[in-house]
Amino acid sequence: MHVLHVIDSVSRTGGAEQALAATAPLLVRSGVRLDIAYLLPREGLQEQLAAAGAALFCVHRPDRLRTAAALRSLIRRRRPDIVHTTLFEADLLGRAAANAARVPVVSSLVNSSYGPEHLSSPGLQPWKVRAAQAADAATAVGVRRFHALSRHVASVMAKRLAVPSHRIDVIPRGRDPELLGTATPQRRAAVRAALGLDAQTPVVLAAARQQYQKGLDVLVGCWPMLRERVDDAVLLLAGCEGAQTPKLRSLAAGDPSVVFLGQRSDVYDLMAASDAFAVPSRWEGLGSAAMEAMGVGVPLVASDVPALRETVGSEGHALLVPSERPEELHDALLDTLTHREAAHKRAAAAREHFLRHYTLEQVTAEMIAFYRGVLARGPERRL
């Protein structure tokens, strides 16, 4: 089977890009001939993807029309069995190019886009959100089948893109348990020593892009309340800068207990060294960071938004709090830091849930079955 995956970029900062890099070696080992076309010439995961056995093609052009033409030419030259698109620009241009080349196309739905939360996001103009939704829905007509990261995303996006729900299959992302590792005392001590933290310091970690969606401003905003109760606690923020960075730095100004670590390649180690992992997102498509924390075995505090609740699986696995409620986020973090035995029981149960549902081998096998099913089923009749 020959798959050509079209994605906006292969930078290291996005969950979709990281998921592709994680699954590429298993896809290739399973007999998939994997091509990857990316639209933006950003350095990142090219070397890792090439080492996995994928063939990479940068199709960046000055405008969408020429980029779509370059994609169409690439598809005709490579002659894949199926084209798989991920993320907005890749969806629009990859769908058009695949349809023009008469190759079946599938698309991943990775987030619950175009909702009220997006319309109220700082810096986004409502008319642009609606225009993007219209373009997405128009090109979705040519998609043979969709893959959604969660049941929530499948349900929401079926309505927003006017896609019949029976054309959407749900397959989450996965992670390699060996790569994640676990929160052993030795690992915890080594990572803390490198950070200049002693063994007893209460540590809360958040790892996310500094964007409105991720709700880090809610976490940093409630931090002074937590410090009043746990005066030696430290908050570590790992992740690349974004539109919310100035606000976050302003909220944390003068507080040495809030540490901006920047983009890190050792997030799993940081998780293993932490006493709580916070995911205060306003919305998510799956919640990859929460899923990774479950795999490592660190106590999790997350927003009670549909996709995160679905990923977490049970309130016995994490403390879930309403999004944008700093007081309740504070209470959950305080509970996690002060009732360690209960927190560790939740973390152990969460790791078992991860091993049952989110290992990379399981998820890759489901994706290969998805591809095979699309090819075997052929085009669906449109009523």
N, C-alpha and C positions, 0 to 999 in steps of 0.2 A: 504494500500500500504506500502511495506517495502523497504526502500532505505538504502543502505550501501554506505556512502560517504568516499572515499579514498582521503587523502590530505597529503602533505609533513609533515606538523606539525600543532599544534594548539597553536603556540606562539602568543603573542599579537602584534607582530610587522608588520604583513603582512595584506594587504587588503583582500585577499582571506579568511584568517583565521577569520578576524573580520566580514566579510560578512556572513560566515557560522554561527558564534556565534549569529549574529543578526537575521538570518532567522530561526534558529533551534526552538525557542519557537513557532513561528507561524506555522511551518511545523508540529510540534507535536500536537498543538492544532487543526490543520486541519485534524488530523487522520493519519498522516504519522508516521509509526514506523521507527525511525531514528537511525541507527548505524553509528559510525564514527571511521574509522581506520586511524591512523596517523603513519608515518614512522620514525620520529625523536623524541626521548624522551625528548623534551624540555618542561619545565613547562610554563604554560600560561593560556589557556582558559578552561582547563579541568573541573574545578569546575562549571564554568558558563554553559558549555554545558551539564554537568550532571544534573544540576538544571533545565535545560530546558526540560529534559526528554530523552536525547540521551544516548545510550549505547556506551561507549568509549573503544577502543582496541588499544594498542600500539603494532605495529608489527615490531619494530626495530630488525634487524638482522645484522650480521657482513658484509654481502655482498648482492648484488641485487638478486642473484639466490635464496638464502635462504629467503630473504624478500618476493619475489614473491611466493615461496612455502608456506610461512606462511599466506600470503594473500589468496591464493587459498584454504588453509585449513579453514581459517576463513569464507570465502564465502560459502563453502560447509556446514559448521556447522550452520551458521546463516540463510542460504537459503533466501536471499533477492530477491525481485522481479526485482530489478534493481541496478546496481553499477554505481556510479557517481564519476568520478575522476577529481581532480583539481590540477594543478601545475605539473611541468615536471616529477619528479621522480614518483609521484603518477600516472601520466598518463601512463608512460611506464610500471610500475609494475602492476598497477591496471587493465589496459586493458588486459595484458597477463593473469593475474590470473582469471579475470572474464570470458574470453574466454575459458580458460582451464576448468573452472567450469560450462561452458555452461549457463551463466547468462548474459542477455543483459547489455551492458555497454554504458554510455554516458560520454562525456568529456566536460569540460568548457574551452573555449578559452578566456583567461583573458588579453592577451597582443598581440601586433603585433610583434612576435619574428622573429629572423633570418634575419633581414634586414640589410641594409648598416650601420645603426646607431649602431647595435650590433657588426658588424665586426670592427668598428672603436672605440669601447669602450676600455678605458685603462684596461689592464690586461686580456683581452679576446683574445685568439688566433683564427684566422679565421678557421683553420681546426677543432677546437673543436666545433665552432658554426655550421659548416656544418655537422659534425658527429652527433651532437644533433638533427639537423633538419632531417637527414636521419632516425634516430631512432624513432623520433616522427612520421614521415610520415609512417614508416613501421608498427608501432602499431596502427596508425589511421585507418588502413584498417579494423580492427575488431570492430570499434566503430559504434554502431547503429545510433546514432545521436549526433550532437554537439550543445552546447549552447555557444553563443558569447556575450560578454558584450556590444558590439556596432556594428553597421553596418560596420564601418571601419575595425574592427578586423575580422569580418566575411569575408569581401571581401579579405583582405590581406592574411589571414591564409588559405582560400580555395585554393589559388594559391600555397602557400608555402608548404602546406601539401598534395596537389593534391587531395583535397576533393571536390566533387560536391557542389556548393553553396546551392542547394536545401535541403541538409542534415544539414544545420546550421540554428538554430533559434536564434534570437536576444532578449535577456532579460537583462536589466541593473541590477546593484545592487540597493538596496534601503536602506533608513534609516527611523527611527521612528521620525516623526516631534516633538513629545512630548519629546523624549530623546534629540534631538538637541536643543530644545528651540529657543528663538529668542533674538535678540540684544536689550534688554530693557535698559533704562538708569540705573536702579537699578543694573542689572547684570553687566553692564559695570563698574560701580563705584566700586562694590565689588571686582571684579577680578583685576582691576587696583590697588586698595588699597593693595591687597595681593601681588602684584608684585612690589610695591613701586613706581607706576607711578601715576602722577596726571591726572586730567580729561582732561587737554588741550594738553597733549603730543601726537603728531602724532605717531601712532603705525602701523607698517607693520608686518604681521605675515606670516611665511611659516611653514607648518607642513608636513614633509616628511622624509623618510630614507635618510641618507647622502650618496647617491649613484649617479653615473654619470647620470643615466636616469633622475633624478629629477632636474637637472640644477641649483642646489643651488649655485654653483660656479659663475654662470652668475649673479644671484641676489646679492650675496655678492660683486662681482666685480664691479657692478654699484652703490653700496651703497654710496661710497664717493662722487660721482656726485650728488646724491640726497641730501646728507647732506650739500652740498654747497648751495643748494636752500632752504632746510628746516632744519636748523641747530639744531633743538631740536628733530628731528625724532629718533625713536628707532626701530630697527629691531629685532624681536624675532624669533628664529629658534627652533622649537620643532620637535623632532624625534630622533630615535636611531642612534648611530654612525655607520659609514660604511667606504667604501673604500675612499670616498671623504673627510672624516673628517680632515685629516692633511692639505689638500689643503684649506679647508674652514677656518680652524683656522689660517693658514698662511695669507690668504687674509684679515682676520679680526684682525690681530695682532695689538695691541695698540689702537684699536677703542672700547671704552666702550659702544658705542651706538649699537653694535652688541652683542646680548645676546644669548648664547647657553643654552637652557632650558633642553636639554636632552629629553628622552622619557617621555611623559606626558599622564595622564589618563583624563585630563580636557581640551582637545583640543577644544571642542565645547564652553567652557567658554572663552578660549583664543580668539576664533573667535569673540565672542560677544563683547569682550573688544577692538577689533582692528578697525582701520580705513580702512585698506585694507588687503586683503588676496592674497598672491602671489603664483602662481603655474607655475614656469618657466621651466617645464619639457621639455626634448628633445623628448620624446615620451610617450604615455600612451595607456592603453587599454580601459579605461573609464574616469578616473580622479575622483576617489572617494572623494578625499579631496576637489576638486572644487565643486562637487555635494553637499557635506556637507556644504560648505561655502554658497552655494545658499540657502540651507535649513535654515541655521541660519539667513541669511539676511545681510551678510557682503559684502561690495563692493569687487569685484573680478577682479584681473588682471591675465591673464593666457596666456600661449604660444598658438599660433595659429597652433596647430598640429591637425590632423584630428579628433582623438577621443575626444579631449577637445572641439573642435568646435562643434562636435555632441552633447556632454553632455550639453554644455552651451546653445545651441539651437538658439541663436540670439545675434548679437552684441549689441542689446538693453539690454542684461543681464549682460555683462561684457566687459572689454577692452581686446582685443586679440592682441598679438604682436608676430612677428616671433620669433621662438626659437633661442637661442644663439646670440641675438642682444641686448647687454647691453644698448646701447643708447636708443633704442625704449622701452625697459623695464623701464628704468629710466623715460622717458617721460610719460608713462602710469601711473606709480606710482605717479609721480608729479601731473598729472592731477587729479588723484583720491583724493589726499590729499588736493589739493587747490580748487577743484570745488566740494564741499561736496554735494550740493543739487543734482547735476546731478548724482553723484556716488550713493547716496541713492535711487534715482529713478531707477537706474539700479538694485540695490540690491533688491528692492521691486518686480520688474518685474521678477527677477531671482527666488525669493522665490515662486512666483505664478507658475512659470514653474516647479520648484521642486515638488510642491504639486500636479501638474497634472500628473507627469511622474515618480517620484522616491520615493514614499512612500513605506514603507516596506510591508504594506498589499497588495498593487497593485503588487509588484514584486514577493512576495511569492505566490500569486494566479496564476501568470503567470508561475512560476516554477512548481507548482503542475499540472497545465494544460499541461505543457511540458512533465512531467513524464507520465501522463495518455495517452497523445498522442503517446508517444514512445511505451508503452505497447500495446495500441489498434492497432497500425499500424503494429506491428510485424517486422520481418527482411525485409530489402529492398533488392531487387534483384540487383546484381552487374553485369554490362554488361562487 
